[in-house]
């Protein structure tokens, strides 16, 4: 079941970009009739290919920059947490924090 869902997601993802390019070309055909007659013209095919390549590059670079940004933010968070833990340990260390004075009977503790 999971593998068929994965294949369907892959096929759907691969088909979205060409369908978007085809729809964009049809919309542009109203403005520029040389792109679309009853179907794509040879020049329309070139424009459609360039749209597909442009969308691919946007997605690829977006994922690449997004992963760099996520890694940077993660390391910054871990760095801030480490600085906080070290500074609290150094500046506010008291041995008395590790002792527990129990007053009263032990059953009231539980």
Protein Blocks (a to p, Z undefined) as FASTA:
>chain_A
ZZmmmmmmmmmmmmmmmmmmmmmmmmmmmmmmmlpckbccfklmmmmmmmmmmmmmmmmm
mmmmmmmmmmmmmmmmmmmmmmmmmmmmmmmgcfklmpccdedjfklmZZ
